[in-house]
């Protein structure tokens, strides 16, 4: 007499829409719903990695600008967010039923959702400790940065600010974005729109058509490219007014832990500010959003 073993298993009927929504709000949960725990681990691991790799990259690699890496990893992060629910929906439509697994329960789904949310929030907090995004609200830095554009601020570079860098700071209760033209120990002579650093003025040249095309600007009489410490950037300046200015200039020696800040729009009333190093909030890495597509990822202090 043959013994027959009868095994009974519960069968789950999958709903593609449910699978999509679960992974849309909690990456990987739709895969758990489909019984694919390994895929859940892969998707959630990649989602977390694309966040945490940003500060790790900044800590271990010195670069003129991290904006390209930041945008690339951010795109990967968003791609994973959308690929996970699409894959979950496709799998649920392809295989409408499967054998019930121990983790296919509302309690497990709830625990995963809480853990997912907590880990992602902590990851975002870590990234925000190193970076934030700032909207340009004034045109003091025009033509380099335009009003309405969004720039990436690197808050980790607090001990690595140099001449030519564009920085964010708060001065007399107002947020500013300006360019470092001189640092502690250097002497600046200022008259009209012209600055002399250690007896030499930053070099001004007329911008070429190729340079204008790269930064998405139209040619005009008051638009020049300024060079200092091996860094080039566009400035808006009226030289005729500077040349005819009969007022006496002013000589300034930059004190310890101070920076001499100027703005790329030298036609405005605010032409420079002396600030303490401690009020600097970060370095501008580049443009992360602009209405002109060609200006996206443009760096504010390096032009080829």
Number of C-alpha atoms within 10 A of each C-alpha: 3 4 5 6 6 5 5 6 9 9 11 16 14 20 17 23 16 16 27 28 17 23 28 20 15 22 29 34 32 32 26 25 27 29 22 16 16 11 19 22 16 12 20 20 13 16 24 17 14 19 21 18 16 21 18 12 14 19 12 8 9 10 9 10 21 21 22 16 14 21 15 12 18 16 13 14 17 12 12 20 21 14 16 28 27 20 19 32 24 15 19 25 15 11 13 13 15 15 13 16 17 8 13 15 12 10 10 14 18 12 10 17 18 12 13 18 14 11 12 17 12 13 19 13 13 15 17 15 13 18 22 14 15 17 15 20 14 14 17 25 25 17 21 23 26 19 15 15 18 20 26 25 26 25 18 16 17 13 8 8 17 16 18 24 20 26 22 20 19 13 15 6 7 7 13 19 26 24 25 21 24 24 23 15 14 17 18 22 17 18 17 20 19 18 21 16 19 13 11 10 16 17 11 16 12 15 17 11 11 10 15 15 13 13 20 15 15 9 14 10 10 15 21 22 20 20 18 16 10 9 15 19 21 29 22 23 19 18 16 10 12 14 12 9 13 10 9 9 12 11 14 13 16 18 16 12 12 18 25 24 22 23 26 25 25 22 18 14 8 11 19 18 15 17 19 16 17 10 12 20 20 23 27 29 25 26 25 22 19 18 11 10 10 13 22 19 20 25 25 25 22 17 14 8
